[in-house]
Amino acid sequence: MPVQEILQLGNPILWEKSASVENVFAEETISIIRDLDDTLSAFYNANGFGRAVAAPQVGELQRVIFVRMQPSGFCGPLINPEIVWADEEQIELWDDCFSFPDLRVKVLRSKRIEVEYLDENGKQQHMKAEGDFSELLQHEIDHLDGILAVQRAISLKAFSTRKEWERLYRHNA
């Protein structure tokens, strides 16, 4: 259950597509889930932010994400998550990522989505998400497909360092 190093922008693993998990109960899958949980907790405790992490961000090319909506809300792994419906209505927001923690990127995301996934017990689940939760799931599922938020920037001017974003935009977020 060790905390894993989070791969940073530039690491080629982040651009690769993850493989589907074949066996939810395999020791490798259980280990990835524990590592993601521990890594997310450690990042949050050290930085004061962070709601989810995807397996590729710790070097595991498996379709697993771990979500913890703080202080309350959904908590747990999503195994083989797939977006099965996305609202045409979109929201514009400043996205950030553990793999480039000092950078913010303005992106468009669907306001509402529906996701199917396996839980840690191997049961098929269906989830509806909107707003913050919707954008978070889209961001994390993108990681599983080797897509980073920098690729979803709405323009070449849609980037800000975290420090400058806090100075200029935080009050509007």
VMD Tcl script that builds the backbone (N, CA, C; Angstrom):
set m [mol new atoms 519]
animate dup $m
set s [atomselect $m all]
$s set {name element resname resid chain x y z} {
  {N N MET 1 A 0.808 -1.198 0.000}
  {CA C MET 1 A 0.000 0.000 0.000}
  {C C MET 1 A 0.850 1.260 0.000}
  {N N PRO 2 A 1.932 1.240 -0.762}
  {CA C PRO 2 A 2.789 2.423 -0.743}
  {C C PRO 2 A 2.248 3.541 -1.612}
  {N N VAL 3 A 2.594 4.750 -1.199}
  {CA C VAL 3 A 2.301 5.929 -2.010}
  {C C VAL 3 A 3.211 5.866 -3.230}
  {N N GLN 4 A 2.627 6.109 -4.394}
  {CA C GLN 4 A 3.379 6.034 -5.637}
  {C C GLN 4 A 3.764 7.426 -6.126}
  {N N GLU 5 A 4.837 7.497 -6.876}
  {CA C GLU 5 A 5.234 8.746 -7.519}
  {C C GLU 5 A 4.244 9.036 -8.641}
  {N N ILE 6 A 3.805 10.265 -8.746}
  {CA C ILE 6 A 2.899 10.666 -9.819}
  {C C ILE 6 A 3.742 11.113 -11.006}
  {N N LEU 7 A 3.516 10.468 -12.148}
  {CA C LEU 7 A 4.254 10.810 -13.352}
  {C C LEU 7 A 3.905 12.230 -13.778}
  {N N GLN 8 A 4.903 12.922 -14.283}
  {CA C GLN 8 A 4.734 14.322 -14.660}
  {C C GLN 8 A 4.676 14.495 -16.177}
  {N N LEU 9 A 4.054 15.593 -16.599}
  {CA C LEU 9 A 3.925 15.941 -18.009}
  {C C LEU 9 A 5.286 15.791 -18.683}
  {N N GLY 10 A 5.301 15.081 -19.776}
  {CA C GLY 10 A 6.545 14.771 -20.477}
  {C C GLY 10 A 6.854 13.287 -20.430}
  {N N ASN 11 A 6.326 12.591 -19.420}
  {CA C ASN 11 A 6.531 11.149 -19.340}
  {C C ASN 11 A 5.665 10.477 -20.402}
  {N N PRO 12 A 6.256 9.688 -21.301}
  {CA C PRO 12 A 5.498 9.109 -22.411}
  {C C PRO 12 A 4.386 8.140 -21.986}
  {N N ILE 13 A 4.464 7.585 -20.811}
  {CA C ILE 13 A 3.412 6.671 -20.344}
  {C C ILE 13 A 2.065 7.395 -20.282}
  {N N LEU 14 A 2.074 8.675 -19.937}
  {CA C LEU 14 A 0.830 9.432 -19.815}
  {C C LEU 14 A 0.066 9.544 -21.129}
  {N N TRP 15 A 0.732 9.352 -22.254}
  {CA C TRP 15 A 0.095 9.484 -23.565}
  {C C TRP 15 A -0.413 8.130 -24.088}
  {N N GLU 16 A -0.200 7.056 -23.324}
  {CA C GLU 16 A -0.594 5.720 -23.787}
  {C C GLU 16 A -1.992 5.353 -23.320}
  {N N LYS 17 A -2.662 4.523 -24.123}
  {CA C LYS 17 A -4.002 4.050 -23.787}
  {C C LYS 17 A -3.877 2.859 -22.839}
  {N N SER 18 A -4.734 2.833 -21.831}
  {CA C SER 18 A -4.708 1.766 -20.824}
  {C C SER 18 A -5.501 0.547 -21.283}
  {N N ALA 19 A -5.090 -0.603 -20.792}
  {CA C ALA 19 A -5.770 -1.866 -21.077}
  {C C ALA 19 A -6.917 -2.073 -20.100}
  {N N SER 20 A -7.951 -2.731 -20.556}
  {CA C SER 20 A -9.061 -3.086 -19.671}
  {C C SER 20 A -8.599 -4.062 -18.608}
  {N N VAL 21 A -9.178 -3.937 -17.426}
  {CA C VAL 21 A -8.892 -4.877 -16.347}
  {C C VAL 21 A -9.670 -6.153 -16.641}
  {N N GLU 22 A -8.960 -7.265 -16.682}
  {CA C GLU 22 A -9.599 -8.550 -16.978}
  {C C GLU 22 A -10.167 -9.207 -15.730}
  {N N ASN 23 A -9.483 -9.004 -14.587}
  {CA C ASN 23 A -9.892 -9.674 -13.353}
  {C C ASN 23 A -9.840 -8.669 -12.199}
  {N N VAL 24 A -11.017 -8.253 -11.754}
  {CA C VAL 24 A -11.117 -7.284 -10.661}
  {C C VAL 24 A -10.467 -7.819 -9.387}
  {N N PHE 25 A -10.472 -9.129 -9.213}
  {CA C PHE 25 A -9.994 -9.738 -7.977}
  {C C PHE 25 A -8.523 -10.161 -8.026}
  {N N ALA 26 A -7.848 -9.896 -9.146}
  {CA C ALA 26 A -6.425 -10.217 -9.260}
  {C C ALA 26 A -5.629 -9.362 -8.276}
  {N N GLU 27 A -4.569 -9.918 -7.733}
  {CA C GLU 27 A -3.742 -9.181 -6.769}
  {C C GLU 27 A -3.218 -7.890 -7.380}
  {N N GLU 28 A -2.888 -7.901 -8.675}
  {CA C GLU 28 A -2.401 -6.691 -9.348}
  {C C GLU 28 A -3.462 -5.586 -9.304}
  {N N THR 29 A -4.716 -5.936 -9.569}
  {CA C THR 29 A -5.794 -4.945 -9.557}
  {C C THR 29 A -6.021 -4.417 -8.149}
  {N N ILE 30 A -6.074 -5.303 -7.178}
  {CA C ILE 30 A -6.266 -4.900 -5.784}
  {C C ILE 30 A -5.125 -3.984 -5.341}
  {N N SER 31 A -3.910 -4.314 -5.747}
  {CA C SER 31 A -2.742 -3.502 -5.400}
  {C C SER 31 A -2.820 -2.116 -6.042}
  {N N ILE 32 A -3.234 -2.044 -7.297}
  {CA C ILE 32 A -3.370 -0.750 -7.974}
  {C C ILE 32 A -4.395 0.113 -7.243}
  {N N ILE 33 A -5.527 -0.479 -6.870}
  {CA C ILE 33 A -6.572 0.286 -6.169}
  {C C ILE 33 A -6.038 0.831 -4.848}
  {N N ARG 34 A -5.339 -0.009 -4.079}
  {CA C ARG 34 A -4.780 0.456 -2.796}
  {C C ARG 34 A -3.761 1.559 -3.007}
  {N N ASP 35 A -2.897 1.371 -4.004}
  {CA C ASP 35 A -1.869 2.381 -4.283}
  {C C ASP 35 A -2.489 3.708 -4.705}
  {N N LEU 36 A -3.539 3.651 -5.527}
  {CA C LEU 36 A -4.207 4.880 -5.949}
  {C C LEU 36 A -4.854 5.578 -4.757}
  {N N ASP 37 A -5.501 4.821 -3.894}
  {CA C ASP 37 A -6.118 5.373 -2.691}
  {C C ASP 37 A -5.065 6.063 -1.821}
  {N N ASP 38 A -3.968 5.368 -1.553}
  {CA C ASP 38 A -2.902 5.923 -0.717}
  {C C ASP 38 A -2.249 7.144 -1.363}
  {N N THR 39 A -2.027 7.077 -2.667}
  {CA C THR 39 A -1.388 8.181 -3.382}
  {C C THR 39 A -2.290 9.410 -3.378}
  {N N LEU 40 A -3.591 9.206 -3.603}
  {CA C LEU 40 A -4.541 10.323 -3.573}
  {C C LEU 40 A -4.580 10.956 -2.188}
  {N N SER 41 A -4.626 10.144 -1.149}
  {CA C SER 41 A -4.639 10.672 0.225}
  {C C SER 41 A -3.381 11.473 0.517}
  {N N ALA 42 A -2.232 10.947 0.131}
  {CA C ALA 42 A -0.965 11.628 0.389}
  {C C ALA 42 A -0.892 12.951 -0.368}
  {N N PHE 43 A -1.334 12.962 -1.623}
  {CA C PHE 43 A -1.305 14.190 -2.407}
  {C C PHE 43 A -2.221 15.236 -1.774}
  {N N TYR 44 A -3.421 14.813 -1.392}
  {CA C TYR 44 A -4.370 15.741 -0.778}
  {C C TYR 44 A -3.805 16.307 0.533}
  {N N ASN 45 A -3.240 15.444 1.347}
  {CA C ASN 45 A -2.684 15.885 2.632}
  {C C ASN 45 A -1.516 16.845 2.449}
  {N N ALA 46 A -0.731 16.650 1.406}
  {CA C ALA 46 A 0.430 17.509 1.164}
  {C C ALA 46 A 0.067 18.821 0.481}
  {N N ASN 47 A -0.996 18.818 -0.333}
  {CA C ASN 47 A -1.284 19.977 -1.178}
  {C C ASN 47 A -2.617 20.662 -0.895}
  {N N GLY 48 A -3.494 20.005 -0.168}
  {CA C GLY 48 A -4.784 20.607 0.155}
  {C C GLY 48 A -5.805 20.548 -0.960}
  {N N PHE 49 A -5.508 19.848 -2.036}
  {CA C PHE 49 A -6.463 19.650 -3.124}
  {C C PHE 49 A -6.196 18.305 -3.771}
  {N N GLY 50 A -7.163 17.844 -4.526}
  {CA C GLY 50 A -7.042 16.568 -5.225}
  {C C GLY 50 A -8.241 15.689 -4.950}
  {N N ARG 51 A -8.934 15.308 -6.009}
  {CA C ARG 51 A -10.158 14.526 -5.855}
  {C C ARG 51 A -10.084 13.154 -6.492}
  {N N ALA 52 A -9.121 12.928 -7.390}
  {CA C ALA 52 A -9.058 11.638 -8.076}
  {C C ALA 52 A -7.689 11.459 -8.708}
  {N N VAL 53 A -7.382 10.197 -8.987}
  {CA C VAL 53 A -6.132 9.862 -9.654}
  {C C VAL 53 A -6.382 8.633 -10.529}
  {N N ALA 54 A -5.715 8.589 -11.671}
  {CA C ALA 54 A -5.860 7.480 -12.607}
  {C C ALA 54 A -4.597 6.617 -12.595}
  {N N ALA 55 A -4.788 5.326 -12.829}
  {CA C ALA 55 A -3.667 4.379 -12.793}
  {C C ALA 55 A -2.487 4.785 -13.686}
  {N N PRO 56 A -2.714 5.311 -14.898}
  {CA C PRO 56 A -1.552 5.707 -15.699}
  {C C PRO 56 A -0.677 6.766 -15.027}
  {N N GLN 57 A -1.268 7.567 -14.152}
  {CA C GLN 57 A -0.483 8.604 -13.481}
  {C C GLN 57 A 0.524 8.026 -12.496}
  {N N VAL 58 A 0.362 6.758 -12.130}
  {CA C VAL 58 A 1.351 6.094 -11.276}
  {C C VAL 58 A 2.066 4.991 -12.058}
  {N N GLY 59 A 1.986 5.066 -13.393}
  {CA C GLY 59 A 2.732 4.152 -14.248}
  {C C GLY 59 A 2.059 2.825 -14.535}
  {N N GLU 60 A 0.790 2.688 -14.187}
  {CA C GLU 60 A 0.054 1.444 -14.432}
  {C C GLU 60 A -0.947 1.662 -15.553}
  {N N LEU 61 A -0.741 1.007 -16.675}
  {CA C LEU 61 A -1.626 1.191 -17.822}
  {C C LEU 61 A -2.816 0.241 -17.748}
  {N N GLN 62 A -3.616 0.443 -16.703}
  {CA C GLN 62 A -4.843 -0.312 -16.465}
  {C C GLN 62 A -5.987 0.685 -16.322}
  {N N ARG 63 A -7.185 0.287 -16.727}
  {CA C ARG 63 A -8.344 1.189 -16.694}
  {C C ARG 63 A -8.944 1.221 -15.283}
  {N N VAL 64 A -8.253 1.933 -14.395}
  {CA C VAL 64 A -8.690 2.091 -13.005}
  {C C VAL 64 A -8.477 3.543 -12.598}
  {N N ILE 65 A -9.503 4.115 -11.968}
  {CA C ILE 65 A -9.348 5.426 -11.345}
  {C C ILE 65 A -9.840 5.314 -9.907}
  {N N PHE 66 A -9.342 6.184 -9.056}
  {CA C PHE 66 A -9.812 6.239 -7.675}
  {C C PHE 66 A -10.281 7.663 -7.415}
  {N N VAL 67 A -11.522 7.781 -6.905}
  {CA C VAL 67 A -12.150 9.077 -6.693}
  {C C VAL 67 A -12.490 9.253 -5.222}
  {N N ARG 68 A -12.230 10.456 -4.718}
  {CA C ARG 68 A -12.662 10.823 -3.371}
  {C C ARG 68 A -13.124 12.268 -3.439}
  {N N MET 69 A -14.435 12.450 -3.492}
  {CA C MET 69 A -15.002 13.793 -3.518}
  {C C MET 69 A -15.005 14.309 -2.077}
  {N N GLN 70 A -14.109 15.240 -1.773}
  {CA C GLN 70 A -13.934 15.751 -0.420}
  {C C GLN 70 A -14.893 16.906 -0.162}
  {N N PRO 71 A -15.407 17.129 0.980}
  {CA C PRO 71 A -15.283 16.286 2.168}
  {C C PRO 71 A -16.293 15.142 2.193}
  {N N SER 72 A -17.308 15.204 1.352}
  {CA C SER 72 A -18.250 14.087 1.297}
  {C C SER 72 A -18.598 13.822 -0.159}
  {N N GLY 73 A -19.203 12.691 -0.409}
  {CA C GLY 73 A -19.560 12.333 -1.767}
  {C C GLY 73 A -19.009 10.982 -2.137}
  {N N PHE 74 A -18.926 10.701 -3.422}
  {CA C PHE 74 A -18.474 9.404 -3.898}
  {C C PHE 74 A -17.034 9.144 -3.484}
  {N N CYS 75 A -16.747 7.925 -3.060}
  {CA C CYS 75 A -15.387 7.529 -2.734}
  {C C CYS 75 A -15.190 6.083 -3.152}
  {N N GLY 76 A -14.169 5.835 -3.944}
  {CA C GLY 76 A -13.853 4.471 -4.321}
  {C C GLY 76 A -13.308 4.367 -5.722}
  {N N PRO 77 A -13.017 3.121 -6.110}
  {CA C PRO 77 A -12.460 2.889 -7.445}
  {C C PRO 77 A -13.553 2.749 -8.508}
  {N N LEU 78 A -13.207 3.141 -9.711}
  {CA C LEU 78 A -14.005 2.849 -10.892}
  {C C LEU 78 A -13.105 2.031 -11.802}
  {N N ILE 79 A -13.526 0.816 -12.086}
  {CA C ILE 79 A -12.740 -0.106 -12.892}
  {C C ILE 79 A -13.388 -0.203 -14.270}
  {N N ASN 80 A -12.594 -0.060 -15.307}
  {CA C ASN 80 A -13.060 -0.070 -16.696}
  {C C ASN 80 A -14.194 0.941 -16.931}
  {N N PRO 81 A -14.058 2.171 -16.440}
  {CA C PRO 81 A -15.137 3.143 -16.637}
  {C C PRO 81 A -15.257 3.567 -18.100}
  {N N GLU 82 A -16.488 3.724 -18.523}
  {CA C GLU 82 A -16.773 4.190 -19.880}
  {C C GLU 82 A -17.907 5.203 -19.823}
  {N N ILE 83 A -17.750 6.296 -20.529}
  {CA C ILE 83 A -18.826 7.272 -20.648}
  {C C ILE 83 A -19.811 6.728 -21.673}
  {N N VAL 84 A -21.051 6.491 -21.225}
  {CA C VAL 84 A -22.064 5.921 -22.117}
  {C C VAL 84 A -23.029 6.987 -22.630}
  {N N TRP 85 A -22.999 8.174 -22.035}
  {CA C TRP 85 A -23.806 9.286 -22.503}
  {C C TRP 85 A -23.155 10.576 -22.027}
  {N N ALA 86 A -23.142 11.551 -22.915}
  {CA C ALA 86 A -22.608 12.872 -22.572}
  {C C ALA 86 A -23.557 13.936 -23.085}
  {N N ASP 87 A -23.894 14.853 -22.210}
  {CA C ASP 87 A -24.771 15.967 -22.539}
  {C C ASP 87 A -24.100 16.856 -23.581}
  {N N GLU 88 A -24.881 17.373 -24.508}
  {CA C GLU 88 A -24.342 18.317 -25.477}
  {C C GLU 88 A -24.038 19.662 -24.828}
  {N N GLU 89 A -24.752 19.985 -23.732}
  {CA C GLU 89 A -24.475 21.232 -23.018}
  {C C GLU 89 A -23.105 21.118 -22.354}
  {N N GLN 90 A -22.300 22.150 -22.541}
  {CA C GLN 90 A -20.938 22.099 -22.026}
  {C C GLN 90 A -20.689 23.198 -20.999}
  {N N ILE 91 A -19.676 22.954 -20.175}
  {CA C ILE 91 A -19.222 23.945 -19.216}
  {C C ILE 91 A -17.753 24.258 -19.516}
  {N N GLU 92 A -17.393 25.515 -19.326}
  {CA C GLU 92 A -16.010 25.944 -19.505}
  {C C GLU 92 A -15.401 26.086 -18.123}
  {N N LEU 93 A -14.214 25.535 -17.944}
  {CA C LEU 93 A -13.586 25.594 -16.629}
  {C C LEU 93 A -12.075 25.531 -16.740}
  {N N TRP 94 A -11.440 25.935 -15.641}
  {CA C TRP 94 A -9.986 25.824 -15.520}
  {C C TRP 94 A -9.687 24.460 -14.904}
  {N N ASP 95 A -9.092 23.587 -15.685}
  {CA C ASP 95 A -8.759 22.230 -15.257}
  {C C ASP 95 A -7.330 22.212 -14.716}
  {N N ASP 96 A -7.093 21.301 -13.795}
  {CA C ASP 96 A -5.731 21.092 -13.315}
  {C C ASP 96 A -5.494 19.600 -13.180}
  {N N CYS 97 A -4.259 19.223 -12.891}
  {CA C CYS 97 A -3.889 17.811 -12.924}
  {C C CYS 97 A -2.683 17.558 -12.029}
  {N N PHE 98 A -2.685 16.411 -11.364}
  {CA C PHE 98 A -1.528 16.027 -10.545}
  {C C PHE 98 A -0.262 15.908 -11.387}
  {N N SER 99 A -0.413 15.598 -12.668}
  {CA C SER 99 A 0.745 15.407 -13.537}
  {C C SER 99 A 1.326 16.717 -14.054}
  {N N PHE 100 A 0.643 17.823 -13.801}
  {CA C PHE 100 A 1.199 19.162 -14.033}
  {C C PHE 100 A 0.555 20.110 -13.028}
  {N N PRO 101 A 0.938 19.946 -11.741}
  {CA C PRO 101 A 0.249 20.639 -10.647}
  {C C PRO 101 A 0.391 22.153 -10.636}
  {N N ASP 102 A 1.346 22.699 -11.348}
  {CA C ASP 102 A 1.529 24.152 -11.355}
  {C C ASP 102 A 0.916 24.811 -12.587}
  {N N LEU 103 A 0.124 24.044 -13.351}
  {CA C LEU 103 A -0.469 24.542 -14.578}
  {C C LEU 103 A -1.980 24.384 -14.532}
  {N N ARG 104 A -2.693 25.382 -15.000}
  {CA C ARG 104 A -4.155 25.321 -15.168}
  {C C ARG 104 A -4.435 25.461 -16.658}
  {N N VAL 105 A -5.466 24.744 -17.127}
  {CA C VAL 105 A -5.818 24.738 -18.543}
  {C C VAL 105 A -7.323 24.950 -18.671}
  {N N LYS 106 A -7.733 25.930 -19.462}
  {CA C LYS 106 A -9.163 26.168 -19.679}
  {C C LYS 106 A -9.663 25.187 -20.747}
  {N N VAL 107 A -10.703 24.421 -20.377}
  {CA C VAL 107 A -11.243 23.376 -21.251}
  {C C VAL 107 A -12.772 23.461 -21.290}
  {N N LEU 108 A -13.363 22.745 -22.222}
  {CA C LEU 108 A -14.804 22.530 -22.270}
  {C C LEU 108 A -15.079 21.076 -21.938}
  {N N ARG 109 A -16.072 20.844 -21.101}
  {CA C ARG 109 A -16.486 19.484 -20.739}
  {C C ARG 109 A -18.007 19.424 -20.772}
  {N N SER 110 A -18.536 18.241 -20.976}
  {CA C SER 110 A -19.989 18.049 -20.913}
  {C C SER 110 A -20.470 18.339 -19.502}
  {N N LYS 111 A -21.610 19.022 -19.413}
  {CA C LYS 111 A -22.154 19.385 -18.107}
  {C C LYS 111 A -22.618 18.151 -17.335}
  {N N ARG 112 A -23.166 17.184 -18.052}
  {CA C ARG 112 A -23.650 15.951 -17.421}
  {C C ARG 112 A -23.174 14.752 -18.240}
  {N N ILE 113 A -22.872 13.676 -17.535}
  {CA C ILE 113 A -22.506 12.423 -18.209}
  {C C ILE 113 A -23.094 11.249 -17.443}
  {N N GLU 114 A -23.086 10.104 -18.099}
  {CA C GLU 114 A -23.413 8.840 -17.450}
  {C C GLU 114 A -22.255 7.892 -17.720}
  {N N VAL 115 A -21.870 7.174 -16.682}
  {CA C VAL 115 A -20.699 6.302 -16.748}
  {C C VAL 115 A -21.089 4.913 -16.267}
  {N N GLU 116 A -20.607 3.895 -16.978}
  {CA C GLU 116 A -20.724 2.516 -16.512}
  {C C GLU 116 A -19.331 2.039 -16.130}
  {N N TYR 117 A -19.251 1.273 -15.063}
  {CA C TYR 117 A -17.968 0.796 -14.552}
  {C C TYR 117 A -18.201 -0.421 -13.666}
  {N N LEU 118 A -17.124 -1.077 -13.308}
  {CA C LEU 118 A -17.165 -2.139 -12.314}
  {C C LEU 118 A -16.694 -1.565 -10.990}
  {N N ASP 119 A -17.354 -1.961 -9.897}
  {CA C ASP 119 A -16.865 -1.557 -8.585}
  {C C ASP 119 A -15.848 -2.581 -8.086}
  {N N GLU 120 A -15.331 -2.384 -6.875}
  {CA C GLU 120 A -14.284 -3.266 -6.351}
  {C C GLU 120 A -14.782 -4.678 -6.081}
  {N N ASN 121 A -16.099 -4.882 -6.118}
  {CA C ASN 121 A -16.685 -6.215 -5.949}
  {C C ASN 121 A -17.012 -6.864 -7.285}
  {N N GLY 122 A -16.628 -6.221 -8.377}
  {CA C GLY 122 A -16.867 -6.764 -9.704}
  {C C GLY 122 A -18.283 -6.562 -10.211}
  {N N LYS 123 A -19.073 -5.746 -9.512}
  {CA C LYS 123 A -20.459 -5.501 -9.916}
  {C C LYS 123 A -20.530 -4.340 -10.893}
  {N N GLN 124 A -21.319 -4.536 -11.955}
  {CA C GLN 124 A -21.541 -3.473 -12.935}
  {C C GLN 124 A -22.343 -2.355 -12.285}
  {N N GLN 125 A -21.887 -1.117 -12.457}
  {CA C GLN 125 A -22.546 0.054 -11.887}
  {C C GLN 125 A -22.831 1.071 -12.986}
  {N N HIS 126 A -23.847 1.875 -12.747}
  {CA C HIS 126 A -24.206 2.968 -13.657}
  {C C HIS 126 A -24.304 4.228 -12.802}
  {N N MET 127 A -23.617 5.271 -13.211}
  {CA C MET 127 A -23.562 6.500 -12.422}
  {C C MET 127 A -23.901 7.693 -13.302}
  {N N LYS 128 A -24.693 8.600 -12.746}
  {CA C LYS 128 A -24.951 9.883 -13.386}
  {C C LYS 128 A -24.139 10.935 -12.641}
  {N N ALA 129 A -23.528 11.835 -13.391}
  {CA C ALA 129 A -22.721 12.886 -12.769}
  {C C ALA 129 A -22.964 14.196 -13.491}
  {N N GLU 130 A -22.920 15.288 -12.728}
  {CA C GLU 130 A -23.033 16.596 -13.354}
  {C C GLU 130 A -22.117 17.590 -12.662}
  {N N GLY 131 A -21.872 18.703 -13.360}
  {CA C GLY 131 A -21.032 19.761 -12.803}
  {C C GLY 131 A -19.624 19.297 -12.497}
  {N N ASP 132 A -19.159 19.611 -11.286}
  {CA C ASP 132 A -17.787 19.278 -10.880}
  {C C ASP 132 A -17.484 17.793 -11.005}
  {N N PHE 133 A -18.446 16.960 -10.604}
  {CA C PHE 133 A -18.218 15.519 -10.646}
  {C C PHE 133 A -18.131 15.031 -12.093}
  {N N SER 134 A -18.947 15.598 -12.962}
  {CA C SER 134 A -18.911 15.239 -14.374}
  {C C SER 134 A -17.561 15.586 -14.992}
  {N N GLU 135 A -17.082 16.807 -14.743}
  {CA C GLU 135 A -15.801 17.202 -15.335}
  {C C GLU 135 A -14.661 16.369 -14.772}
  {N N LEU 136 A -14.740 16.020 -13.491}
  {CA C LEU 136 A -13.692 15.197 -12.885}
  {C C LEU 136 A -13.625 13.827 -13.542}
  {N N LEU 137 A -14.776 13.189 -13.697}
  {CA C LEU 137 A -14.783 11.856 -14.317}
  {C C LEU 137 A -14.291 11.911 -15.760}
  {N N GLN 138 A -14.675 12.955 -16.492}
  {CA C GLN 138 A -14.192 13.090 -17.872}
  {C C GLN 138 A -12.670 13.230 -17.902}
  {N N HIS 139 A -12.132 14.031 -16.988}
  {CA C HIS 139 A -10.684 14.234 -16.903}
  {C C HIS 139 A -9.971 12.900 -16.638}
  {N N GLU 140 A -10.475 12.148 -15.656}
  {CA C GLU 140 A -9.813 10.896 -15.276}
  {C C GLU 140 A -9.957 9.824 -16.353}
  {N N ILE 141 A -11.122 9.742 -16.973}
  {CA C ILE 141 A -11.303 8.759 -18.046}
  {C C ILE 141 A -10.424 9.118 -19.238}
  {N N ASP 142 A -10.247 10.417 -19.502}
  {CA C ASP 142 A -9.287 10.829 -20.528}
  {C C ASP 142 A -7.902 10.249 -20.249}
  {N N HIS 143 A -7.470 10.282 -18.986}
  {CA C HIS 143 A -6.160 9.708 -18.641}
  {C C HIS 143 A -6.061 8.260 -19.093}
  {N N LEU 144 A -7.142 7.503 -18.940}
  {CA C LEU 144 A -7.128 6.093 -19.325}
  {C C LEU 144 A -6.985 5.916 -20.828}
  {N N ASP 145 A -7.357 6.953 -21.575}
  {CA C ASP 145 A -7.247 6.921 -23.033}
  {C C ASP 145 A -5.993 7.628 -23.533}
  {N N GLY 146 A -5.109 8.028 -22.617}
  {CA C GLY 146 A -3.869 8.702 -22.999}
  {C C GLY 146 A -4.081 10.135 -23.445}
  {N N ILE 147 A -5.155 10.763 -22.962}
  {CA C ILE 147 A -5.475 12.150 -23.319}
  {C C ILE 147 A -5.276 13.025 -22.084}
  {N N LEU 148 A -4.539 14.102 -22.244}
  {CA C LEU 148 A -4.290 15.025 -21.141}
  {C C LEU 148 A -5.065 16.323 -21.358}
  {N N ALA 149 A -5.346 17.011 -20.268}
  {CA C ALA 149 A -6.117 18.257 -20.336}
  {C C ALA 149 A -5.460 19.275 -21.262}
  {N N VAL 150 A -4.142 19.253 -21.383}
  {CA C VAL 150 A -3.476 20.207 -22.275}
  {C C VAL 150 A -3.927 20.016 -23.715}
  {N N GLN 151 A -4.353 18.818 -24.071}
  {CA C GLN 151 A -4.854 18.553 -25.422}
  {C C GLN 151 A -6.278 19.083 -25.614}
  {N N ARG 152 A -6.964 19.367 -24.537}
  {CA C ARG 152 A -8.344 19.835 -24.595}
  {C C ARG 152 A -8.451 21.352 -24.406}
  {N N ALA 153 A -7.319 22.032 -24.343}
  {CA C ALA 153 A -7.325 23.489 -24.159}
  {C C ALA 153 A -8.188 24.146 -25.230}
  {N N ILE 154 A -8.978 25.149 -24.831}
  {CA C ILE 154 A -9.885 25.795 -25.778}
  {C C ILE 154 A -9.153 26.731 -26.737}
  {N N SER 155 A -7.926 27.112 -26.389}
  {CA C SER 155 A -7.120 27.946 -27.287}
  {C C SER 155 A -5.674 27.893 -26.814}
  {N N LEU 156 A -4.810 28.494 -27.600}
  {CA C LEU 156 A -3.398 28.557 -27.212}
  {C C LEU 156 A -3.172 29.519 -26.057}
  {N N LYS 157 A -4.173 30.349 -25.741}
  {CA C LYS 157 A -4.070 31.292 -24.630}
  {C C LYS 157 A -4.780 30.776 -23.379}
  {N N ALA 158 A -5.189 29.519 -23.382}
  {CA C ALA 158 A -5.988 28.953 -22.294}
  {C C ALA 158 A -5.133 28.258 -21.242}
  {N N PHE 159 A -3.977 28.823 -20.938}
  {CA C PHE 159 A -3.059 28.240 -19.964}
  {C C PHE 159 A -2.685 29.289 -18.926}
  {N N SER 160 A -2.487 28.836 -17.700}
  {CA C SER 160 A -2.054 29.726 -16.632}
  {C C SER 160 A -1.276 28.915 -15.604}
  {N N THR 161 A -0.278 29.524 -15.016}
  {CA C THR 161 A 0.341 28.868 -13.873}
  {C C THR 161 A -0.671 28.906 -12.724}
  {N N ARG 162 A -0.554 27.989 -11.794}
  {CA C ARG 162 A -1.467 27.957 -10.650}
  {C C ARG 162 A -1.391 29.275 -9.867}
  {N N LYS 163 A -0.182 29.774 -9.663}
  {CA C LYS 163 A -0.007 31.015 -8.893}
  {C C LYS 163 A -0.713 32.184 -9.570}
  {N N GLU 164 A -0.554 32.321 -10.874}
  {CA C GLU 164 A -1.192 33.423 -11.596}
  {C C GLU 164 A -2.710 33.231 -11.640}
  {N N TRP 165 A -3.171 31.978 -11.792}
  {CA C TRP 165 A -4.605 31.695 -11.782}
  {C C TRP 165 A -5.221 32.124 -10.447}
  {N N GLU 166 A -4.548 31.794 -9.346}
  {CA C GLU 166 A -5.064 32.187 -8.031}
  {C C GLU 166 A -5.115 33.699 -7.893}
  {N N ARG 167 A -4.138 34.393 -8.458}
  {CA C ARG 167 A -4.098 35.853 -8.382}
  {C C ARG 167 A -5.190 36.492 -9.242}
  {N N LEU 168 A -5.415 35.952 -10.446}
  {CA C LEU 168 A -6.320 36.597 -11.401}
  {C C LEU 168 A -7.742 36.031 -11.446}
  {N N TYR 169 A -7.880 34.732 -11.249}
  {CA C TYR 169 A -9.158 34.089 -11.566}
  {C C TYR 169 A -9.853 33.397 -10.401}
  {N N ARG 170 A -9.169 33.126 -9.329}
  {CA C ARG 170 A -9.752 32.318 -8.246}
  {C C ARG 170 A -11.092 32.868 -7.761}
  {N N HIS 171 A -11.201 34.179 -7.644}
  {CA C HIS 171 A -12.439 34.773 -7.139}
  {C C HIS 171 A -13.628 34.543 -8.077}
  {N N ASN 172 A -13.367 34.234 -9.344}
  {CA C ASN 172 A -14.442 33.965 -10.312}
  {C C ASN 172 A -14.755 32.488 -10.447}
  {N N ALA 173 A -13.948 31.633 -9.848}
  {CA C ALA 173 A -14.134 30.175 -10.027}
  {C C ALA 173 A -15.262 29.644 -9.162}
}
mol reanalyze $m
mol bondsrecalc $m
mol representation Tube
mol addrep $m
